[in-house]
Amino acid sequence: MYAASHCVEYYINTLWTENMIPSSDPDSKTNSSHRLSSFIKMNGHDFTLQFENLQHATGRNKTWLCQIRRVNGGEGALQVFENEGSKHAEEICLQANEVAIKKADRYEITWYLSWSSCERCAPQIIEFVEKHHNVKLNIFVSRLFRHQSSSHRKGLRALSQHERIGLKVMTLTDFKDCFDRFVGEGTGFETWADPPGNSEIYAAILKEITGADPRLPCALRLPA
């Protein structure tokens, strides 16, 4: 069983315009679903701390997961998850998706992960996608978690080989895109030291692990 999550969810239109409609719900601060207005998911400091793609990221002892869940090519729901106790961010997110997904609809889900999924989460992600044939999942990762471990490498290979899962290391463009959507501060994204170089290093490691160039977006056509 998965644990409950205190995630915050917003809705954003397909074009990601800035003309957002504030929630009319007076209790919106305690409601898990709001319209995008002046609210933000993460502040800039947390984003940089958690997503900085360092080769030795000490002190980052949990995973942050930023999700876009798009239904039938329409509006996308934005959510942010993090580890809670013994539950990993991916496990909590999968629980939320289990409740939200309906068989009659088609879903394209995008994840931005501060750490790649571990040996425990990778099989659960694959099981979720296998269970829901109307879902495709694209995963962007900032850093590779314990990539020298054979069990973690096995999990990454399994994810990369699934026809409805895309797996890719985040580039500078991806960091900016994630920041704009999930932070959106007026000052804009401020880069850290050498994100392109670190991305190239991680991308080369991921290619060596999976044996193939990362593919994204997931190309499979979902059933009508």
N, C-alpha and C positions, 0 to 999 in steps of 0.2 A: 504494500500500500504506500501511496505517496502522501507526504505531509501537506497541509494547507499552506498557502502562500499569501503574504501581504504585498502582492504586486499592485502596481498602479497601471491602469489601462486607459488609453486614449483612442480616439478615432480620428483618422486623417484621410483626406480624399486622395484619389488616384494620382493626381498631379502634384501632390505635396505643396499646395499653395499656402500662402501666409494668411489667407482670409478665413480664419478659423472662427467657429461659433462657440462662445462660452456656454457652459452648462447652465441651464435654468434651474437645476436642482439646488435648493438652498442647503442641502446636506451633502453637497458634492465632495467635501473634504473627507467624509467618512465613507462615501460610496466608492466601489471599486471601478466604476466606469464613468468617465467624464468626456465631454468634448474638449478638444485642444483649445486652450486659450493662453493665459500667461503661465500656466503650470509647466514644469519641466520634470523629466524623469531623473536625471542625474545632474549634479553641478559639475562645472568644468574641472575642479580639483579631483573629484572622485573619478571622473572619466579618464583623466591623464594617469592617475595613480593605478587604476585597474587595467587600462588598455594599453599603456605604454609597452611597446614590443621589445623590451630589453632581453638580452641573451641570459642575464642572471637577474631575474625579477624577484629579489628577496622581499619578504613581507607581504607578498600577494598570496594569501593562504586560502582564498576562496575564488570561485568563479562568478563572474557577472555575465548575464545573458540578456541581450536586447533582441526582442522578437518583433517581426512584422508578420501578421497572419492575414493574408488576403483571401477573400472568398469570391469565387466566380469571377475573378479578374476585376472586382470592384473595390470598395473601400478596404483599407488595411487597418487592423487593430494593432496598436503598439503597446508592448508590455516590457517591463524590466524585472528580471529575477536575479536573486543571488542565493548562495548557500544559506540554509537555515538549520542550525544544529548539525545532525548527521545526514541530512538530506541535501543532495547536490542541486544546483540550479536547474540542470537539465531534467532531473526527476520531478521537480516541482512544476516546471513548465509543461512537461508531458501530461501531468495530471490535469492542469488547466485546459490543455488542448483536448483531452479525452472528453471533458464536459462540453466543450464548445463545438466540436466537430459533428456535423450531421451527414448522414449517408447520401442525401440527395444533392449535396453541394460539392464543389471542387475547391481545393485549398492549395495555395502556394505559400509556404512558410519560409521565412528567412531568419537565420540566427546570426548575430554577431557575438562571439564568445571571447572573453578575455583569456581563457585557457582552452586548449582543445580538450575534448571529452576523454575521460579516463577509461580504463578497462571495465569498470563497473557500469558506466553510463552508455558506452557504445552499443552493447547488445540490446539495451532497453530502447535506444533510439531506433535501431533496426527493427525491433519487434513492433514498435509503434507504427512505423511506416508500412511494414508488412501487413499489419492489421487493417490499416486504412488505405485502401487502394485508390482513394480519391485525393491523396495527399502527395505532394512532392516537397522536399526539404533541401534548401541550400544553406550551407554552413560556412561562415567566414570566421577564421580564428586569428587572434592577435599573436598568441604564443603557443608553442607545442609543449604539452605537459609531459614531463618525464619521458622524452622521446627516445631515450636509450634503453628503456625497459621493453623487453620482448612482448610482454602482455599488452602494454599500451600501444606498441607498434602494430600488433595484431588487430586491435580495435580500430585503429585508423585505417588499416588496409580494408577491413570489412566495411567500414563506412564508405570509403572511396569506391568500392566495387559495386555498391548497390545502385541499380539503374535509376532509382528515384531519389537519390541523395547526391548532392553536389558538395564538394569539400575543397576549400581554398584558403590560403593564407591572406590576411588582409593587406592591402596596399595602402599607400598614402591617400589615394582617392577614396578607398573604403572607410578609412578612419574619419575623413572629413564628412563623408556621407552619413556615417553612424552618428557623429557628433551633431551634425545639423538636425537630424531627426530626433535624437533622444536627449540632447542637451539644449541646443537652440539658443544659446546665450548671444546677446547682441554683439559681443566682441568677436565672435567667430572662433573657429578652431585655431589654436596655436600649437604648432608642431613641437616635438621634442627632438633630441639629438638623433639624427640619422635613421628615421623610420624606414626610408626606402632600402637602405643597406641591410637593416635587420630583417625586413620582409623578404629580401632576396635570400638571405641565409636560411630562414625558416622554410621558405618555399623549396629550396634545394633539398633540405632535409626531408620535407614531406614527400617530394618526388622520389627520393631514394627509398623511403619507407614503402610507398604505395606502388612504385614501379611504373608510374605513369604521370603525365602532366595533369595537374588538377583541372577538373572540368566544372564550369559554372557559367551561366545558370544551368540547372538541371534541364536536360533537353527533352525528356520524355513527355509525350502528349498524354494528358490525363483523360480518362474516359468521360464521355459526354454525359 
